[in-house]
Structures are given as structure tokens and as C-alpha cells.
Amino acid sequence: MRLPDRDGDGVADGVEVVASGLRAPSSIAFYTDGSLYVGETTRILRLSLPDEAGVFQVQETIIDGLPSGGHSTRTVLFSPDGAYLFVSVGSSCNVCTESDERRATIMRYNPDGTGGEVYARGLRNAVGITFRPGTDELWATNNGRDQMGDDLPPETVYQVHQGDDAGWPRCHAGRIEDPSFGRPGRAMGSRFLPSRCRRTRPPWGSPSTRASSSRKSTEATCSWPFTDRGTAVCRPGTRWCAFPSAMGKRHCV
């Protein structure tokens, strides 16, 4: 859908369909040639050649066979120079050992869909990915595992580098060893990290912990508003907790 504003008054003139026949699209990104990339659970599409009404006439699948099940959103993002396409692929589970190496990663491809490789791993569900304006710094929000209580692990924000490992499923937030997938290590608060956290990329920050209940589940995201290059605005997500209530399970922010 697009919302045109032809008279420039800041209010949409209507709602127009520019592409149809999609399968639960979760993100879009424009490429330098004007084509529109669409992230779906199992594939990435490229839409091109819009007609006079702006409706795209060509729809191509450039990446197919992405894993399904579990976290289903696929965020697409181009590098500032247009050289690479980044795709975030969440985990298939709350916490587990994945059989598909593309799970819980940020993947990097050429714009034509070739050359796919794991750019960073150990990110359970990095729905929010963005480049800091005016730089080539890739940043990501990460939604950590559930069922460890209201406050653990916290939501996290990472500056992502090629080859990074954020630790999931064995380590969370760079310092919290998973009770099932970690190994015995020194307690938090000592000057040594738990053994399974020592080689992980620590987060840049934790915008929130989970505290208040909500009926709606959302994902944490961050962005740089307007041209401000120094301040990121983050929205925390909500997640299922392990504690029963009169309504069954409850969410925590």
C-alpha cells in the first residue's frame, strides 16, 4: 500500500495498492534503482517497473527457501552504498540449538540475492536493523528469550560487526548464562564473565527490562529520528513470561 500526498498538505489523499499476491510481508526497502524489496517469511521479492499509476508490473523472487516456523518476520535493509542486502532471520524457538545456521542471524546478500552468508549470529530475533545516518555502522535490536522471569534477560541493542556472535542460546545480554544451554561459570558480579559469555559480543545497551503487563506483543526497534546522528530512539518489545495469571500467560514489557 502507499499513501500519496499530492497536494503536499501532510495528510494522505488516499490508500493505493501498488503490489498484491504477497505472503505476509513484514518489511520493505527501496534499492538505488527504484525497485522495492519485500521481506516475507520464506522469500525476498524484488518489485520493479511501476506503471503510470505506480503499480509494480514485475515481481521476482530473488531469495527463496528461507526457514519457516518460529519467528516469521524478515527485515530487509540495504547498506548505505547499496552494495549489500541485509536480512534478519529470527530463531525457530524460544531457546534451542538450531539445525539451520541461518537462524538467529543477520544474513548478508548481494542485491541480486546471490552470495548469501551469515554476517552476525547469536541474535535470537533482531527485528529492528538500521544503519546510523551518515555512517556505515549497522545497529540491531534483539529480543531475548522468554521464561526466565519478568526482568531477565533485558532487551538489548547492538552495534553489529561482521563475524559477531551475540551468544544466543548459551548467553544473553553478554553476561547472563542460559540455565539450560550454558555451562557452569563464575557468578554474575565477579570480575569474570560466565564461561559461555566470554567470547560473545556485548550489547551497546539495554533500553528496558520487562516489567508491565500488556495484551499485545510487539518487537523492540530503534531508529535515528530525522538527521540526529547521536541519539537513538528505542521502543521496547513485549514478551511472554513464565508466570501464569487468570488470563493464562501474561506478557511483560
Secondary structure, DSSP 4 states (H G I P E B T S, - for coil): -B---TT-SSS----B----S-SS--EEEE-TTS-EEEE-SSEEEEEEEE-TTS-EEEEEEEEE----SSS--EEEEE-TTSS-EEEEE--SSSS---SSTTTTEEEEE-TTS-S-EEEEE--TT---EEEPTTS--EEEEE---SSS-SSSSPPEEEEE-TT-B--TTTEETTTEE-TTTS---PPTTSSS--GGGTTSPPPSB------S--SS----EEE--TT-SS--EEE---EEEEEEETTEEEEE-
